Amino acid sequence: MREPDHPVIEIMSTIIARAITNDSIFLNRNSNHSTDSIGSSAAYIAVVSSVQKKIKTLLMELQKFLADIESQPELAIHGIRKRTKYIRALLAIDPASATELRGCMKKLSSILASYRDARVNLDTYQTIIQINNSLTNPAIETRLKQNSFLAKQLPVDTELEIIKHLLEDFIAQLESCSHAISDDQMLQRIESSFHSGKKGLERVKREANVRAIHAWRKKTKLLWYQLRFLFGDELEEHEHPLVLSNALGKLLGEIHDLDVLMKVLDLQPEHPFNLWVQELRQNQVVHSLKLGHTLYVQQRSTFYHILKPIH
């Protein structure tokens, strides 16, 4: 990893470096459960790592992305946003964690959202015309390429300064939340995430609008991050049915990207590009409902079965 040469980025890296060497400021949960392989156990014993350890790992990854934000802005912004969402999912496990902590990560991610959306909008358009070349529209492409956030690529100094203060606030507040949580509390929160995702499925069955899809996507990604925290790579390595939460989250993300693009373009309903995208969106929604039913209804017993051994 190269040394950061931007003064604000260097300050942020120092803040994070200080945090990851100070165990006392992180949530601390100890587990006495033994480790077992999901693939070799009918009971699916969980690999229960501490929230403390995972947040430290994520902050270290954040540090690397911050150091590379000037040389690889697209990759760095995407990486930072993913880690902030993961941290928020871990904080949601702890019933006593302050909402301000998750708020810090949410604000940090939102500062970078416009840069990410500008790139994704153009990428989504280019993917669509690769599928259907007849939809090629130079005016649309030019408009997307002229997005000021796409042109800037890198957050300005004032935005980086805000991110620095958000990280300072996050670490300071995290220190005051240093306490132990029981396995039962943790698992209850993850069960709550599962139930919340099922409610999201029921809502989209009634109304597959932009807000409903976006809300369901967030609930599903929250569940996936929490399952990843519990089981690491075991779910994917053994092709466990709950990996569907990842696949569903990605599909809902594709629908969300379409929704964001069409909101920006604001085309007439009868515009050929709009008609084709709406048909694609409808097909994706149908597919997402099938995946959602499999995950939240058919695999409900699997979900409880995999968590039962660590209660």
C-alpha positions as CSV (number, residue, x, y, z in Angstrom):
1,M,0.0,0.0,0.0
2,R,1.5,3.4,-1.0
3,E,1.8,6.2,1.5
4,P,-1.0,8.8,1.3
5,D,0.2,12.1,-0.1
6,H,-3.0,14.1,0.2
7,P,-3.0,16.0,3.6
8,V,-6.6,15.3,4.5
9,I,-6.3,11.7,3.5
10,E,-3.2,11.4,5.6
11,I,-5.0,12.8,8.6
12,M,-7.9,10.3,8.1
13,S,-5.4,7.4,7.8
14,T,-3.8,8.5,11.1
15,I,-7.2,8.5,12.8
16,I,-8.0,4.9,11.6
17,A,-4.5,3.7,12.4
18,R,-4.9,5.0,15.9
19,A,-8.3,3.2,16.2
20,I,-7.1,-0.2,15.0
21,T,-4.3,-0.3,17.6
22,N,-6.6,0.5,20.5
23,D,-8.6,-2.5,21.5
24,S,-10.4,-0.7,24.3
25,I,-12.5,1.5,22.0
26,F,-14.1,-1.4,20.1
27,L,-17.2,-3.4,20.9
28,N,-16.0,-6.4,22.8
29,R,-17.7,-9.8,22.8
30,N,-16.1,-13.1,23.7
31,S,-17.4,-16.4,22.5
32,N,-16.6,-19.9,24.0
33,H,-18.2,-21.8,21.1
34,S,-16.0,-24.2,19.2
35,T,-15.4,-23.8,15.5
36,D,-16.8,-26.4,13.0
37,S,-17.2,-26.6,9.3
38,I,-20.7,-25.9,7.9
39,G,-20.1,-28.5,5.3
40,S,-19.2,-31.3,7.7
41,S,-21.8,-30.7,10.3
42,A,-25.5,-31.4,10.1
43,A,-26.0,-28.8,12.8
44,Y,-24.0,-26.1,11.0
45,I,-22.0,-24.9,14.0
46,A,-21.3,-21.2,13.4
47,V,-17.8,-19.7,13.3
48,V,-18.5,-16.9,15.8
49,S,-16.0,-14.1,15.5
50,S,-16.1,-11.0,17.6
51,V,-17.6,-7.7,16.4
52,Q,-14.4,-6.1,17.7
53,K,-12.2,-8.1,15.4
54,K,-14.3,-7.6,12.3
55,I,-14.7,-3.9,12.7
56,K,-10.9,-3.6,13.1
57,T,-10.5,-5.6,9.9
58,L,-12.9,-3.4,8.0
59,L,-11.2,-0.2,9.3
60,M,-7.9,-1.5,8.1
61,E,-9.5,-2.1,4.6
62,L,-11.0,1.4,4.8
63,Q,-7.5,2.7,5.4
64,K,-6.1,1.0,2.3
65,F,-8.9,2.4,0.1
66,L,-8.5,5.9,1.5
67,A,-4.8,5.8,0.7
68,D,-5.6,4.9,-2.9
69,I,-8.6,7.3,-3.5
70,E,-6.5,9.6,-5.7
71,S,-4.9,7.0,-7.9
72,Q,-8.0,4.7,-8.1
73,P,-11.0,6.8,-7.2
74,E,-13.8,4.5,-8.6
75,L,-12.4,1.4,-6.9
76,A,-11.7,3.3,-3.7
77,I,-15.1,4.9,-3.4
78,H,-16.8,1.6,-4.1
79,G,-14.7,-0.1,-1.5
80,I,-15.2,2.6,1.2
81,R,-19.0,2.5,0.7
82,K,-19.1,-1.3,1.0
83,R,-17.1,-1.3,4.2
84,T,-19.2,1.5,5.8
85,K,-22.4,-0.6,5.1
86,Y,-20.7,-3.7,6.5
87,I,-19.8,-1.7,9.7
88,R,-23.4,-0.5,10.0
89,A,-24.7,-4.0,9.7
90,L,-22.3,-5.1,12.5
91,L,-23.4,-2.2,14.7
92,A,-27.0,-3.2,14.2
93,I,-26.2,-6.6,15.8
94,D,-25.5,-4.8,19.1
95,P,-28.9,-3.7,20.7
96,A,-27.1,-1.0,22.8
97,S,-25.0,0.6,20.1
98,A,-25.9,4.3,19.6
99,T,-27.8,5.2,16.4
100,E,-25.3,8.0,16.1
101,L,-22.6,5.4,15.3
102,R,-24.5,4.0,12.3
103,G,-25.4,7.6,11.4
104,C,-21.7,8.5,11.1
105,M,-21.1,5.6,8.7
106,K,-24.3,6.5,6.7
107,K,-23.3,10.1,6.3
108,L,-19.8,9.1,5.2
109,S,-21.2,6.8,2.6
110,S,-23.7,9.4,1.4
111,I,-21.0,11.9,0.7
112,L,-19.6,9.5,-1.8
113,A,-22.9,8.4,-3.2
114,S,-23.1,11.0,-6.0
115,Y,-19.7,9.9,-7.3
116,R,-20.7,6.3,-7.3
117,D,-24.1,7.0,-8.9
118,A,-22.6,9.0,-11.7
119,R,-20.3,6.1,-12.7
120,V,-23.0,3.4,-12.3
121,N,-25.5,5.4,-14.4
122,L,-23.1,5.5,-17.3
123,D,-22.1,1.8,-16.8
124,T,-25.8,0.8,-16.7
125,Y,-26.5,2.6,-19.9
126,Q,-23.6,1.1,-21.6
127,T,-24.6,-2.4,-20.4
128,I,-28.1,-1.8,-21.8
129,I,-27.0,-0.8,-25.3
130,Q,-24.6,-3.8,-25.3
131,I,-27.7,-6.0,-24.8
132,N,-29.8,-4.0,-27.3
133,N,-27.8,-1.9,-29.7
134,S,-30.9,-0.4,-31.2
135,L,-31.3,1.6,-28.0
136,T,-28.1,3.5,-28.5
137,N,-28.7,7.2,-27.9
138,P,-25.8,9.7,-28.2
139,A,-27.8,12.4,-26.4
140,I,-28.3,10.2,-23.4
141,E,-24.7,9.1,-23.3
142,T,-23.5,12.7,-23.6
143,R,-25.8,13.8,-20.8
144,L,-24.5,11.0,-18.5
145,K,-20.9,11.8,-19.3
146,Q,-21.4,15.5,-18.5
147,N,-22.3,14.7,-14.9
148,S,-20.1,16.9,-12.8
149,F,-19.4,14.1,-10.3
150,L,-18.2,11.9,-13.1
151,A,-15.9,14.6,-14.2
152,K,-14.5,15.4,-10.8
153,Q,-14.1,11.7,-9.9
154,L,-12.4,12.5,-6.6
155,P,-14.2,14.1,-3.6
156,V,-13.1,17.8,-3.0
157,D,-11.1,18.8,0.0
158,T,-14.2,20.1,1.9
159,E,-15.9,16.7,1.5
160,L,-12.7,14.8,2.6
161,E,-12.6,17.2,5.6
162,I,-16.2,16.2,6.5
163,I,-15.3,12.5,6.2
164,K,-12.3,13.1,8.5
165,H,-14.6,14.6,11.2
166,L,-17.2,11.8,10.7
167,L,-14.5,9.2,11.4
168,E,-13.3,11.1,14.5
169,D,-16.9,11.3,15.8
170,F,-17.4,7.6,15.0
171,I,-14.3,6.4,16.9
172,A,-15.1,8.7,19.9
173,Q,-18.6,7.4,20.2
174,L,-17.6,3.8,19.7
175,E,-15.3,4.1,22.7
176,S,-18.3,5.0,24.9
177,C,-20.2,1.9,23.6
178,S,-17.5,-0.5,24.7
179,H,-19.4,-3.4,26.3
180,A,-20.1,-7.0,26.0
181,I,-23.2,-8.5,24.2
182,S,-24.4,-12.0,24.6
183,D,-24.8,-14.6,21.9
184,D,-28.6,-14.6,22.5
185,Q,-28.8,-10.8,22.0
186,M,-26.7,-11.0,18.8
187,L,-28.7,-13.8,17.3
188,Q,-32.0,-12.1,18.2
189,R,-30.9,-9.1,16.1
190,I,-29.9,-11.4,13.2
191,E,-33.3,-13.1,13.5
192,S,-34.9,-9.7,13.4
193,S,-33.0,-8.9,10.2
194,F,-34.4,-12.1,8.6
195,H,-38.0,-11.2,9.6
196,S,-37.4,-7.6,8.3
197,G,-36.4,-9.1,5.0
198,K,-39.5,-11.2,4.8
199,K,-41.6,-8.1,5.5
200,G,-39.8,-6.4,2.6
201,L,-40.7,-9.4,0.4
202,E,-44.4,-9.0,1.3
203,R,-44.3,-5.3,0.6
204,V,-42.8,-5.7,-2.9
205,K,-45.4,-8.3,-3.7
206,R,-48.0,-5.6,-3.1
207,E,-46.1,-2.7,-4.7
208,A,-42.8,-3.1,-6.5
209,N,-42.1,0.6,-6.6
210,V,-38.7,2.3,-6.3
211,R,-39.0,2.9,-2.5
212,A,-40.2,-0.7,-1.8
213,I,-37.4,-2.2,-3.8
214,H,-34.7,0.0,-2.2
215,A,-35.9,-0.8,1.3
216,W,-36.0,-4.5,0.6
217,R,-32.5,-4.4,-0.9
218,K,-31.2,-2.7,2.3
219,K,-32.8,-5.3,4.5
220,T,-31.5,-8.2,2.4
221,K,-27.9,-6.8,2.3
222,L,-28.0,-6.3,6.1
223,L,-28.9,-9.9,6.5
224,W,-26.1,-11.0,4.2
225,Y,-23.5,-8.9,5.9
226,Q,-24.5,-10.3,9.3
227,L,-24.4,-13.9,8.0
228,R,-21.0,-13.2,6.6
229,F,-19.9,-12.0,10.0
230,L,-21.0,-15.2,11.6
231,F,-19.8,-17.7,9.1
232,G,-17.1,-16.0,7.0
233,D,-16.6,-17.8,3.7
234,E,-18.2,-21.0,4.8
235,L,-21.6,-20.3,3.4
236,E,-20.2,-19.7,-0.1
237,E,-17.6,-22.4,0.0
238,H,-20.2,-25.0,0.8
239,E,-22.9,-23.4,-1.4
240,H,-25.3,-23.1,1.5
241,P,-28.9,-22.1,0.6
242,L,-28.6,-18.9,2.6
243,V,-26.1,-17.6,0.1
244,L,-29.3,-16.6,-1.7
245,S,-29.3,-13.5,0.5
246,N,-26.2,-12.3,-1.4
247,A,-27.6,-13.2,-4.9
248,L,-30.9,-11.5,-4.0
249,G,-29.1,-8.4,-2.8
250,K,-27.2,-8.1,-6.0
251,L,-30.3,-8.5,-8.1
252,L,-32.2,-5.9,-6.1
253,G,-29.1,-3.7,-6.6
254,E,-29.4,-4.0,-10.4
255,I,-33.0,-3.0,-10.2
256,H,-32.1,-0.1,-8.0
257,D,-29.4,1.0,-10.5
258,L,-32.1,1.0,-13.2
259,D,-34.4,3.1,-11.0
260,V,-31.6,5.6,-10.3
261,L,-30.7,5.9,-14.0
262,M,-34.3,6.4,-15.1
263,K,-34.9,9.0,-12.5
264,V,-31.9,11.0,-13.8
265,L,-33.0,10.6,-17.5
266,D,-36.6,11.4,-16.7
267,L,-37.8,10.2,-20.2
268,Q,-41.3,10.3,-21.5
269,P,-43.3,7.1,-20.7
270,E,-43.5,6.2,-24.4
271,H,-39.8,6.7,-25.1
272,P,-38.3,3.4,-26.6
273,F,-35.4,3.4,-24.0
274,N,-37.9,3.8,-21.2
275,L,-40.2,1.1,-22.5
276,W,-37.4,-1.4,-22.8
277,V,-36.0,-0.6,-19.4
278,Q,-39.4,-1.0,-17.7
279,E,-39.8,-4.4,-19.3
280,L,-36.4,-5.4,-18.1
281,R,-37.2,-4.1,-14.6
282,Q,-40.4,-6.1,-14.5
283,N,-38.7,-9.3,-15.4
284,Q,-36.0,-8.7,-12.8
285,V,-38.7,-8.0,-10.1
286,V,-40.4,-11.3,-11.0
287,H,-37.1,-13.1,-10.6
288,S,-36.4,-11.3,-7.3
289,L,-39.7,-12.4,-5.9
290,K,-38.9,-16.0,-6.7
291,L,-35.5,-15.7,-5.0
292,G,-37.1,-13.9,-2.1
293,H,-39.7,-16.6,-1.7
294,T,-37.0,-19.3,-1.7
295,L,-34.9,-17.4,0.8
296,Y,-37.5,-16.1,3.3
297,V,-40.2,-18.8,3.0
298,Q,-38.8,-22.1,1.8
299,Q,-35.4,-21.6,3.6
300,R,-36.9,-20.3,6.9
301,S,-36.3,-23.6,8.7
302,T,-32.8,-23.7,7.3
303,F,-32.1,-20.2,8.7
304,Y,-33.2,-21.3,12.2
305,H,-31.4,-24.6,11.9
306,I,-28.1,-22.9,11.2
307,L,-28.4,-20.6,14.2
308,K,-29.8,-23.1,16.7
309,P,-26.4,-24.6,17.7
310,I,-25.0,-21.3,19.0
311,H,-28.0,-20.4,21.1
